[in-house]
Amino acid sequence: MSTYRIAVLPGDGVGVEVTPEAVKVLKTVARGTGASFEFEAGIVGGAAIDATGEPLPAATRALCEKAHAILFGSVGGPKWDDVAHEKRPERGLLALRKDFDLYANLRPAACYPMLVDASPLKRSVVEGTDLMVIRELTAGLYFGQPRFREALPDGSERAVNTMSYTSKEIERVARMGFEVARKRRHHLTSVDKSNVLVVSQLWREIVTRLGREYPDVTLDHMLADNCAMALVARPTRFDTIVTENTFGDILSDEAAILAGSMGMLPSASIGGRIALYEPVHGTAPDIAGKGIANPIAAILSAAMLLRYSADLPKDAERVERAVLDVLQHGYRTADIRQEGTKLVGTAEMGDLIARALEGMY
């Protein structure tokens, strides 16, 4: 069996605490299956700025280039708020997405039965929620040109960002949306702002045309603001959502309340030869270093790595069942704690899930 190389980039904040728990689970899978995983760590984000002055050092990029997949933590924090925009920690993640053409970000959001009451929404609203947000990741406002700030003659300033999409960029992520919907419940919702944005008008036209190739998938269109309301009013109406970069960033974070905590939400950035897997929650500087961060999003991101990159879907399912098993036994980190449950820290939650997984082999 060939060795599967994984670049491990913990990054900053709670990333350095939850990423080792995901590695722990992958090592458990390796022992159970005989798969050969090779882990090599690199620096990115604020940690890389401190060490090299760059958010994505050449050595880290080279490490990722030779890997089969990237296991990512999180980047950023108040320490680097005053760094020049093009050198900010987040630019390291954006560069990885762009360099490796990771154009589709898959973010599942499911409400586990035992965590229904962890959501601030009513049980009747969130119960049964199981949706996937597919966010275009390498174009739109975050990458469009021109982008600049300038001083105006009256002494004020002007800042410009450009939302830009080509038909090819839209088509490939929309096709990903249809393919994913085919493997779920055959319902795709395309989200745009075609009532005001020319970019969204092109988006809707292309998605509509592409939909004719997928007669087995029900396609509907929704404006971004209406989708934001519907996600918290009737989330069970959604199966698969596909949308552009900025809307996807906002809507997928909003979906966190459906799962009870951002600490439950994994993601996969795919499309190129190498894929990147990361929890959605960010660096959480308010709890970083306390050993209380929820590692489940990172562990479920590792499960997505097993499914999409390592072609080990049965082992991905085992990891997901192990998470469920631990939750069913009442163990909780602080972000999802409920009355009558057992409070555990980051490493202990990782240990519990790894032990549950060991019992499945």
Secondary structure, DSSP 8 states (H G I E B T S, - for coil): --EEEEEEEEESTTHHHHHHHHHHHHHHHHHHH--EEEEEE---THHHHHHHS-SS-HHHHHHHHT-SEEEEEE---GGGTTS-GGGSTHHHHHHHHHHTT--EEEEEEE--GGGGGGSSS-HHHHTT-EEEEEEE-SSGGGT-S--EEEE-TTS-EEEE------HHHHHHHHHHHHHHHHTTTSEEEEEE-TTT-HHHHHHHHHHHHHHTT-TTSEEEEEEHHHHHHHHHH-GGG-SEEEE-HHHHHHHHHHTHHHHT-GGG-EEEEESSSSEEEEESS---TTTTTSS----HHHHHHHHHHHHHTS--HHHHHHHHHHHHHHHHTTEE-GGG--TT-EE--HHHHHHHHHHHHHTT-
